[in-house]
Amino acid sequence: MSVASHELKTPLTTIKGLVQILQRLSIDHSDNKFVSTLDKISAYIDRLNILITKLLDTSKIQSGHIELHMEPFAIDHTIREAIDNIMVGVPGYKINLLGSTDATVSGDELQIIQVINNLLSNAIKYSPGSNRIDVAIHRVANFVKISVRDYGMGIANVDKQKIFERFFRAGHTQKKFPGLGIGLYVSHEIITHHNGTLWVESEPGEGSTFNFTLPIMRTENDEK
């Protein structure tokens, strides 16, 4: 799977580059329908690229070769930045950031951003009748706890037990929502490799709250 993912990424990058060239050339010389078609092609390329990245991550996790580049970073800033980036693509949504910690964690910031993106994307995807998401962050003992709450369809108890398994998809979502059931599995493994915990609280029809924790980085003042 790893080799196949790399082989797919190379031509995909080339296609993306060609589409971007066409988009630049078409600014003043094309009708709206042509420009709109290019935008759709670009969006589908981005979706396919995300899918390939998730498959590649799954392959690395399975083989035990997940790479973490651990560095200190301010978790509040990282979450705020991830929310801002997501909101660019969904202007009709209101994503509320509640609380703050001023905490520094040691981890792979890009991997943590991937987890946040996965949780926010799922919250949007599985809440077709809602336009609100609440993201809460606060300290719990020596950990930072981040919670992503949606107001969508919720998850049945029988599915909550399997929701983080590789390729698992809840029965009522398989036909209505596209996907392979990879994002939560990858997110769970990333948080586990950061010595944290990822879990879900949900009831059918009442939305879902996905929570994860990360250890707060100890400072010299903490150790005195």
C-alpha positions in Angstrom: 0.0 0.0 0.0 2.9 2.4 0.8 4.5 2.0 -2.6 1.1 2.3 -4.4 0.3 5.5 -2.4 3.7 7.1 -3.4 3.1 6.1 -7.1 -0.3 7.8 -7.0 0.9 11.0 -5.4 3.5 11.8 -8.1 1.1 12.1 -11.1 -1.5 13.7 -8.8 0.9 16.5 -7.9 1.6 17.0 -11.7 -2.1 17.2 -12.5 -2.7 19.7 -9.6 0.1 21.8 -11.0 -1.3 21.8 -14.5 -4.8 22.7 -13.2 -3.3 25.7 -11.3 -1.6 26.9 -14.5 -4.9 26.7 -16.3 -6.6 28.6 -13.5 -4.1 31.4 -13.8 -4.4 31.6 -17.6 -8.2 31.6 -17.4 -8.6 34.5 -15.1 -9.2 37.1 -17.9 -10.0 34.9 -20.9 -12.5 32.2 -19.9 -16.2 32.1 -19.1 -17.6 31.4 -15.7 -18.5 27.8 -16.5 -14.9 26.9 -17.5 -13.5 28.5 -14.4 -16.0 26.7 -12.2 -15.1 23.4 -13.8 -11.4 24.0 -13.1 -12.3 24.8 -9.4 -14.2 21.6 -9.1 -11.4 19.5 -10.6 -8.9 21.2 -8.2 -11.2 20.4 -5.2 -11.5 16.7 -6.3 -7.7 16.5 -6.6 -7.4 17.8 -3.1 -9.9 15.2 -1.8 -8.0 12.4 -3.6 -4.7 13.7 -2.2 -6.1 13.6 1.3 -7.4 10.1 0.8 -4.0 8.9 -0.5 -2.3 10.6 2.5 -4.6 8.7 4.9 -3.9 5.4 3.2 -0.2 6.1 3.4 -0.5 6.9 7.1 -2.4 3.7 7.7 0.3 1.7 5.9 3.0 3.4 8.1 1.1 2.7 11.3 0.5 -0.9 10.4 4.2 -1.4 9.7 5.3 0.4 12.8 7.0 3.1 10.9 5.0 6.1 11.9 7.4 9.1 12.1 7.0 11.7 14.8 9.1 14.9 14.8 8.7 16.0 18.4 9.1 19.7 19.1 7.6 22.0 21.7 4.6 24.1 20.5 1.7 26.2 21.9 -1.3 24.0 21.6 -3.8 26.9 21.8 -2.3 28.6 18.8 -2.2 25.3 16.8 -5.9 24.6 17.4 -6.9 28.2 16.6 -4.9 28.0 13.3 -6.5 24.7 12.4 -10.0 26.1 12.9 -9.2 29.2 10.8 -8.0 27.0 8.0 -11.1 24.8 8.1 -13.5 27.8 8.2 -12.1 29.1 4.9 -13.6 26.1 3.1 -17.0 26.2 5.0 -17.9 29.8 5.4 -21.5 28.9 6.5 -20.3 27.1 9.6 -19.7 28.6 13.0 -16.9 27.0 14.8 -16.6 28.3 18.4 -13.3 28.0 20.3 -14.0 27.8 24.0 -11.4 28.1 26.8 -7.6 28.4 26.7 -4.6 26.8 28.4 -1.4 28.8 27.5 0.2 25.3 27.6 3.1 24.0 25.7 3.1 20.4 24.5 5.9 18.3 23.0 4.8 16.6 19.8 4.6 16.5 16.1 2.6 19.6 15.4 1.7 18.6 11.8 0.3 15.3 13.1 -1.8 17.0 15.8 -3.1 19.4 13.1 -4.1 16.3 11.1 -6.0 14.9 14.0 -7.9 18.3 14.6 -8.6 18.5 10.8 -10.0 14.9 10.9 -12.3 15.6 13.8 -13.5 18.9 12.4 -14.1 17.5 9.0 -16.1 14.6 10.5 -18.1 17.0 12.6 -19.1 18.9 9.5 -19.7 15.8 7.4 -22.0 14.0 9.8 -24.0 17.1 10.8 -25.9 17.9 7.7 -28.7 19.7 9.6 -26.4 21.9 11.7 -23.9 24.7 11.1 -22.4 24.8 14.6 -19.3 23.1 16.1 -17.9 23.8 19.6 -14.2 23.2 20.2 -13.2 23.4 23.9 -9.7 23.3 25.3 -8.7 23.3 29.0 -6.2 21.7 31.4 -7.0 18.5 33.3 -4.2 17.7 35.8 -1.0 17.4 33.7 -2.8 17.1 30.4 -4.5 19.4 27.9 -8.0 18.2 26.9 -9.4 19.1 23.5 -13.1 18.4 22.7 -14.8 18.7 19.3 -18.6 18.7 19.7 -21.0 18.6 16.8 -24.8 18.7 16.8 -25.4 16.0 14.2 -26.8 12.5 14.1 -24.8 11.0 16.9 -23.4 7.5 17.1 -25.1 4.3 18.3 -23.6 2.5 21.3 -22.8 -0.6 19.3 -20.8 1.5 16.9 -19.0 3.6 19.5 -17.1 0.4 20.5 -15.6 0.0 17.0 -15.4 3.6 15.8 -11.6 3.8 16.0 -11.0 0.5 14.2 -9.4 0.5 10.8 -11.9 0.7 7.9 -14.9 0.7 10.3 -17.9 2.7 9.2 -21.2 2.9 11.1 -24.0 1.1 9.3 -26.3 4.1 8.8 -23.5 6.2 7.3 -22.1 3.9 4.6 -24.5 4.8 1.8 -25.2 8.4 2.7 -21.7 9.6 3.3 -18.6 8.6 1.3 -15.4 7.4 3.0 -13.2 4.5 3.9 -13.2 4.6 7.7 -9.5 5.6 8.0 -9.4 9.1 9.6 -10.4 8.1 13.1 -8.1 5.1 13.1 -5.2 7.2 12.1 -6.1 9.9 14.6 -6.3 7.4 17.4 -2.9 6.0 16.6 -1.3 9.5 16.4 -2.7 10.5 19.8 -1.7 7.1 21.3 1.9 7.7 20.0 1.8 11.1 21.8 1.0 9.3 25.1 -2.5 10.7 25.0 -6.0 9.3 24.7 -8.8 9.8 22.1 -12.4 8.8 22.9 -16.0 9.7 21.9 -19.1 10.6 23.8 -22.3 10.4 21.8 -26.0 9.4 21.8 -28.1 8.9 18.6 -29.8 12.1 17.6 -27.8 14.2 20.1 -24.5 14.8 18.3 -21.1 13.6 19.2 -18.1 14.9 21.2 -14.7 13.6 20.3 -12.1 14.3 23.0 -8.3 13.8 23.1 -5.6 14.6 25.7 -2.0 15.5 25.3 0.6 15.6 28.1 1.6 19.2 29.0 5.4 19.7 28.6 7.1 20.1 32.0 9.3 23.2 32.5 12.2 23.9 34.8 9.8 25.8 37.1 7.5 22.8 37.3 10.3 20.6 38.5 11.5 22.9 41.3 
